[in-house]
Amino acid sequence: MHRKKIVKLSSICLVILLLVGLVFYINDTYTVKTVYIEGNIHYTDLEIMDMVMTGKYGKSSIYLSFVYKNKEIEDIPFVEAIEVSILSPDTIRIQVYEKALAGYVTYLGKHMYFDKDGIVVENSDIVTPGIPEVSGLEFDYIILHEPLPVEDKKIFKDILSVTQMLQKYEVSCDKLSFNSQKQMTLYMGDVKVSLGSTLNLNEKIMELPYLIPSLAGKKGTLRMENFTQENDYITFDVEN
């Protein structure tokens, strides 16, 4: 009977030692040493790592991949979801899915970012590259997480379309403005691009990368209101 107890105790100790050894092995092998980050525009790689790799197990690739399995994010502005995948035991990829921002308006000294539905998703002091400032929208107030109170709600989808096209064709734009007839003008430094209505918008913006280099150092308005693939006549009104 005494011998059986010794055998049982030895077995328990062996199991404990194996479990402790397994824990040490996992901690050593699956400790993150290399991180690849994709999809982040608003935040730097270091900021994303500080957001994700926190807490006691913040450097465990297994833990991070379990917690951040296409996880929706509610407490980080501009980020909709984050997913962590293991590339090798000590290497992970952090995929950031940022909110599809259409543009921002400046209100009471703050940059108020809105999405394709015109919902104000965040206010910030930071200007996000690739997201243009929008002027010419008429509203009397702004409430965070609610739509901008403008008369024509369709205009937000037009703004998002322009923003996405500018990003697609790698065109840098400082500001997008609308006049009372809802005609659009892009501001690129000292050059204004008059696009007119949303008609043939893709063709107009697709042409810009070929035109912009010739406008370096110039000041004026590039008139593309009537531009189409069939009618490619464009003028540039020089300003002194």
Secondary structure, DSSP 8 states (H G I E B T S, - for coil): -HHHHHHHHHHHHHHHHHHHHHHHHHHHHTB--EEEEES-SSS-HHHHHHHHS-STTTTBHHHHHHHTSSEE-SSSTTEEEEEEEEEETTEEEEEEEE--EEEEEEETTEEEEEETT-BEEEEESS--TT--EEE----S---TTSB---S-TTHHHHHHHHHHHHHHTT---SEEEE-TT--EEEEETTEEEEEESSTTHHHHHHHHHHHGGGGTT--EEEE-TT--SS----EEEE--
